[in-house]
Amino acid sequence: MKPEAFRIWRKSLGLKQKDAADRLGLKKRVIQYYEKGHRDGKAVEIPKTVELACLALSLGYDSYDGHEIGQARTKDARS
């Protein structure tokens, strides 16, 4: 996920940087680094775990207990 895509994601959900930080379990400063794409002149990459958490929040999931989501997916996994 690129910095611009991260910022667009946050704004598309109507989240302020502090809100996004709270929802992702991060500090506001980290959100700022992700949106800038750098910190102190060094590139900052958005980890895959954060990218996937963004996807989950976009789909309406605030938490996940480890169980399969939906019967169709469970059925497909067995095939």
Rosetta blueprint (number, residue, H / E / L):
1 M L
2 K L
3 P H
4 E H
5 A H
6 F H
7 R H
8 I H
9 W H
10 R H
11 K H
12 S H
13 L L
14 G L
15 L L
16 K L
17 Q H
18 K H
19 D H
20 A H
21 A H
22 D H
23 R H
24 L H
25 G L
26 L L
27 K L
28 K H
29 R H
30 V H
31 I H
32 Q H
33 Y H
34 Y H
35 E H
36 K H
37 G L
38 H E
39 R E
40 D L
41 G L
42 K E
43 A E
44 V L
45 E L
46 I L
47 P L
48 K H
49 T H
50 V H
51 E H
52 L H
53 A H
54 C H
55 L H
56 A H
57 L H
58 S H
59 L L
60 G L
61 Y L
62 D L
63 S L
64 Y L
65 D L
66 G L
67 H L
68 E L
69 I L
70 G L
71 Q H
72 A H
73 R H
74 T H
75 K H
76 D H
77 A H
78 R H
79 S L
